[in-house]
Amino acid sequence: MTALRVAVIGAGLGGIAAAVKLKKSTKAAVTIFEQSAGVGGTWYDNRYPGCEVDVHSHAYSFSFLKYDWPRTHATQPELLAYAEHVVDRFGLRPLLRLNTRVTGLVWEEASSTYTLSTEHGDSEEFDVVISALGLLSVPRYPEWPGLDSFTGPCFHTSRWEEHDLAGKSVAVVGTGSTAVQIVPAIAPEAAQVYVFQREPGWVEPKNERDFTARERWIYRHVPLAQKLNRARIFHNGNRRFKGYDVGSRRQQRMREVCERFIATTVKDPLTRAAVTPGYPWGCKRPVLSSTFYPSLNRDNVELVPHAVNRVLPGAVEDATGAVRDIDVLILSTGFQPTRFLAGLDVKGRDGRGLHDVWRERASAFLGITVPGFPNFFILYGPNTNGGVSVIAQLERQAEVVVRAVRRLSAARRVIDTSPVAARRFVEWVDKRLASNASAMNSGCHNYYHDGSGHNVTQWPGGHLAYALATKLVARFGLRSPS
């Protein structure tokens, strides 16, 4: 029997996880399409100063490979090196097609295959397709009046441009997870840094550091040491999730940690007040940074606690009408996470388009499959963000795909999703997330909700709950139609 042809779209950590598990557990012929010139996904694209992960290295890595991490929280170059190491360690290099963006998929009922099209005008048939495009990959560009008139360098953080900032006045717009890494990194070089904050976020001390030589030796040579530390991180993360209940003791504890951090780190009383949110911890994605608040104490850094109103050729005007002259404009304005699979046109049964099906809201069974789109799987799909570490979530999703591919290999059947199972899953997720006691619904600006108010990005629990769901529930929703 001819091996199943499987296309993986994206060579980030999700696509790598899927390819490794398929290679280890199936005989499928795998091809990995990647639009960039290298592997790593978001860690290839994002190269701004200070870029590093928020999650502990031992959790933000694959469970199937022990790795000698140098720090508690890996930097972007270290994560890129890790992605390259995994690709070489498991022999994925020959499977890669770099600089190749997939533009469309069309389900062919007669042959039970997808016709995959690329930006180069090529087309190819595959039995199974896995989308591993990620969640935070489409930059959000603001629509400020006059933005196009700015005469200096202006760019989004995920499209970083190298410029000599010495003696320059720089505006960084945003105070999310990216901005809090950039500001401390560029402040020693720039003459002046203005940090525009539309709404403050809860910031926790990250406590990142290099591992000691002794710790690295233990994690390399003592059996189970790294796995035990990983288990401890996940245990603490599952406990931390309880803080999303606004009436819980954990919520109060998290707020106290953040408030104490502000009080002991930020010197100016007005700045302390400006960076203190008026909503519960967890309404926005919590930010981890040990260096952002200290950077606000610098003489050449000014927090502007207002949104941008408009942009002038060499200046920015805030919502109060105050104008500040700048040389460089850095947009740390986030992404469009509710636009799943943006740029990929997927046609399923009867020619239905996936984005038409998702017109009212994006949803998928376990965040992985959509009824009417056979043999098509999504990694990091709707309502799967969270659970301590997205890498662990991606591994569980990849395992669902592997089990499906093995079923298909054995019987050459089509696997589709039960509409009833998909609907019940979405109803359950919505019920869990819609609680009035959930911090996610407490009125701040966050990226969780789509334009209609549906929370389409977050998983309503810890990783253990998702792991159990993918192992125990998946088989009831994925079926082989007669």
N, C-alpha and C positions, 0 to 999 in steps of 0.2 A: 504494500500500500504506500502511495506517495505521501511524503511528510506534509503536514499542514503548513501552509504559508501564512506567517504571522507578521503583520506590520506593527511596529511600535513607533508612534509619532512623538518625538521628543527624547533627547538624551540627557535630561536632567536626572536627579536622583530617583524619581519615580520610574522613568523609562529604563534606567539602569537596573533597578530592582526587578522589574518585570522581565527583562532580558536574562538576568542571572537565574531567576527561578525557573523560567521556561527552559533554559539550557540545561539546568540541573535535573529537571523532573519530567521533561517531555523530549520528543524527537522532532519538534517543530522546526521549520526553517525560518529563522527570525531575521528581519531586516529592520534596522533602527534609522529613522529619518530625523535629521536635526537641521534646523534652519541656520544655526550659527556655525562658526568655523571650528568649534570645539565642543567638548562635552561639559556638563556641569549645570546646564539650565540657568537658573537665577544667579548662581555663583559664577557663571561665565559672563553674564550680562552686567551684573552689578559690580563695579570696580571703583566705587567712590572711596575717598580717604576714610579710614576708620571702619570699613565694612567688616562685620563679623556676625556670627549667629547669636541668638538670644538663649538658645537651649544648650544645656551641658553637652559637651562633645560625646560622652559615652551614651547619651540618649539620642543625639542627632547623628546617628550612624547606624549601619545595618547590623542586625542581630547575628547574621551568619558569618561575620568576619571580625576578628579581633584586630585592633589597629592601635599603633603607638601615637596617641594624640599628645602634642606638646603642651597644650593649654586646656584649662577647664572649658573655655568657649573658643571655638576655632575661628580664625580670621578667614577672610575671603580667599587669599592665596592658599591657605592650608586646606580649605574645603575643596577648592579646585584641584589641588594635588590629590586629595582623597578620591574624588570622582575619577581622575585619571588612573589612580592605583587600582580601583575596583575594576575598571574597564580592562586593564591589562592582566590583573590577577585572574579574571574569569574568561579571558580570551574573547572579549566582545569587539575588539578593534576591527576585525574583518567584517563585522555585521553593520558597521556604521556607514551612513551616507550623509556626510556633512555638507553644509551650504546647500541644503535641499529642503525647501519649505513645502509641506503638503498643503494643497489648497482645497481639495475636494474628495469626497467619497460618495460612491453611488452603489447601492445594493442591487445586485442582479439576481432576481428571483429564480430564473431558469438554471443558473449555475451555482446558486447559494454562495456567491462570492461578492467582494467589494472591488469596484474599479477605483483605484487610487490615482489621483492626479497631482502633479507637482507644479511649482512655479516655472519650471523649465519646459512645460508642455508635454512631459512624459506621462504615460499612464501604465498601470500594472495591476494585475489581479491578485487579491489576497483572500484567504479563507476567513481570517480573523484580523480585526484591527483594534489596537489599543491606543487610546489617546492619553498621552502623558504630558499635556501642555502646561500643567501647573495652574495655580490660582492667581498669583501676583506677577503677571507677565505683561499685561496691557497697561501702559502708563496712563494716568489721568492728567490731562492737560487742562489748566484752568481757562475760563473764557473771560478774562479780565479785559475791559476796554483798553486799547492801546498796547497790548502785549506785543503785537507785531511791529510796533514802532520803536521798541527798545534797541538801541544802537550797539550795546556791548554784548559780550557772551551771555547767552541765555540757554539753559538746557535742563532737562529732567535728570534726576539723580541716577536713574537706571540707564541713562545714555550719557554717562559722565564724560566731560571733555577736560583734558589737562590744560590748565592755564596757570601762568605765573601770577599768584595772588599777592605777592609782596607789594606793599604800598597801595593795595586796592581796597575799595569799599565794596563789601559783598552783602547781598541780601539772601538769606535762606528762608524760604517760605514753607512753613510747616514745622511741627514739633513732634512728629511721630517717631517710630523706631529708627528710620533712616536718618532724619535730621539730627537726632540726639547723638548719633555717631559722627556725623559730618562736622558739626559745629566745634566740638573739642579738637578735632583733627586739623581744621583750617585756621582756628583762632590764633595760634602762635605765628602764622605766616601773614595773614591779612592785616591791613592797617585798621579796618573797622568791619565788624560783622553785625548786621541787623538780623534778628531772629523774629520773624512774623508768626504770631500764634493766634489762630482763630479761636481755639478752645483748648484749654490745658488738658493734659492727660496724667493719669496716675503713674508716677515713675518710681520704680523700686531699685535699690542698689543691686548691681549685677554680681559684684564680688568675683569678677574674673581675675585669673592669675595664671602664671606658668605652673605646671606641675613640677615638683621637686624631682631631682634625679632619683631619689629613693622611691617616690610614688610611681614614676615611669617604670622603674625596674620591677616593682611589685605587679603593676598592671600587665607588664610583658611576660613575666615568668611565673607568677603565682596562679595556679589553676582557679578559675571562677572569680578571681578578684574583680576583673572588669565587669563581668556579668552581675555580680552582687552589687557593685556600685550602680550599675544601670537599673537594677531592680529597686534600689533605694530611691533613685531619682523618680522613677515611675510611681512608686508608692507616695512620695511627697507630692507629686503632681496630681494624683487622684484626690488626695486630701485637699489640695489647693482649690480644686474645682468646686468644692463646697462653698467657697467664698462668693460664688455667683448668686447665691441666695442672699438677698439684701438684708434679711433679718437674722442671718446666722452669726455665730461667734467668729467664724473664719472671716466673714466680710469685715467685721469690726477690727479684727486683728490685722488684716491686710491694709486697711485704711490707716491704722495706727503706725504701721511700719513706714508707709509712704509719708505720712505727716511728720513723723520723727525725722525722716531723711531730709525733708524740706527744712525743718527747723534747725537742724544741725549743720546744714551744708550751704544754704543760700543766705548771704549776709544782709542784703537789702530788704527791709520789711515790705516795700511795695512790690518787689519782685516775688517775694515769698507768697504774698496774697495772690498775685497774678498767676502763679503756677499751681495754685491749689484748686482742684476741680470742685464743682458744686454738685456733682452727681456721684453715685456709688462706684466703688472699685469694680472694674470688670465691664462697665458700660462700653467703654472703648477697649481695644486690645491693650492690656497692660504693657508698659514700656519698661525695659530693664536697661539701666545705664548707671555706671558709677562716676562718669566723668562729665555728664551734661550740666548738672547743677553747679559744680565747681567752675565750669567754663563761663557761667553767667556772672561770676564775680569778677571777671577780668575787666579792666578799664576799657578795652576795645570791643567789648561785646555788649549789645543792648537788646534786651527783650522788648519787642513791640507787641503788647497784648491785644492786637486788633487784626482783623482780616484785611487783606489787600483790597482796595477799592478800584484802583486803576494803575496803569503803568505809563510812564512818560518816557521820552527818548533816553534820558539818563537818570531816571529817578522812579521811585515807587510812592504812591499815595495810599495811606491807610484809611480805614473806615471813618476816622475822625477828621479827615482832610489834611492831616500832617503829611508833608512831603520830605522824603529823605533821598539825597543824591547817592547814587550807587554806580559802580563800574561793572559788576557782574551780578547776574540774577540766577539763582539756583532754585529750581522747582522741586521741592520735596513734597509734592502734592498727591502722592500715593498712586494707587492703581485702580483698575475697574474689575474687582473680583467677582461681581455678579454677572459679568459678561463671559460666561463659561464658553470655551472653545471659540472665542472670537477669531474670525479670520479663517475658520475651517467650515466649509459648506458640506454638511452631511445629509445625504438622502437615504431614507430607509424604505420600508415596504410601501408600495403604491406611490412612490416618488415623494413621500412626505419629508419635508425638511425639518431637521432637528430644531433649528431656531424658530421655525413656525410652531412646532409643538411646545416650545418653551416661551412662546410669546407672552403668556400671562405670568409664568414663573418658571425658573429652571428647577427641575427635580429629577431624581433618579433613584432606583431601588438600591439601597445601601450606598447611594452616591455613585454607583458603578455602572448600572445598565438602565436602559430606557425601553419600554414596550414599543414594538414596531421597528426596532433597530437590531436585528439579529446579529449575533457574533461580533458585537461592537461593545467595547468596554472602556470605561473612563476611570483614570486614576486622579485623585484629588478633585472629585466631582462635587456636586451640590451637597451641602450639609455634612462634609467630612473633615472640615478644618478644626483643629484642636486635638484633644486627647493626649496632652503632654508633649508629644513629638510627632510631627507630620511624617517623619521617616517611618515610624512604626505603623502609622495609618496606611502609608503607601505599601508597606510589606504585606499587610493583611489584604489589601485590595489586589495586589499582585497574586497572592495565593488563591483568591477566588478565581482569577483569570486562569491560573494554571490548572485548577480542578476542572474548569469548563473546557479547556483545550484538551485535557486528557479524555474527557467524555467524548468530545468531537472526534478525536483521533481513533477512539475505539469503535465508533459506530457511524462516523461521517454524517452526523445529524446536525441540524440547525438548532442553536440555543437562543431562545428569546425570553422575554420577561413577562411574567403574569401581570396584566394590568391591575388585578385585584391586589396582588402582593405589593405592587408599586404604590398604589393609592393608600393602602393601609400603613405602609412604612412612612409615607409623607405625613399622614394624619398623626401618627405617633410622634414623629419628630416635631411637628407643629405644636402638638399638645404640650410636649416637654419644654419647648422654647417659649411658648406664649404665656407662661406663668407671670402674673403680676409681680411675683417676688423675684423674678430674674433681673439681675443687673443689666443684662443686654437690652432690656426694654425700658430703661429708665430715662430716656429722653436726650441723650447726647448724640453727637454726630459720629456714627461708626460705619464701617464698611460691611457690616453683616447683612443689612437689609437692601432689597431691591427697590425700585421706584414705587412699587405697590405696597411696600411695608413688610413683605415676607422676609424672614430670616432664611436666606438660601445658602449661607456659607458655613455656619457653625454646626458641629456635632454636639448634641445635648448631654454630654457625659464625659467620662474618662476613657482612656484607651482600652481598659479591660472590657468595658461594655461593648465597644466596637469590635474587639477581637472575638468576643462570644457571638455577636450578631453575624459576623462574616463566616463563622464556622458552623453555627447552628441554624441560622435563618436563611442563608443564601440558597440552599438547595430547594427550599419551598417556593422561591420566586423565580428561579431559572429553570426553564422547562424546554423540552424538545417537542414542538408542535407536530401533530400527526399529519 
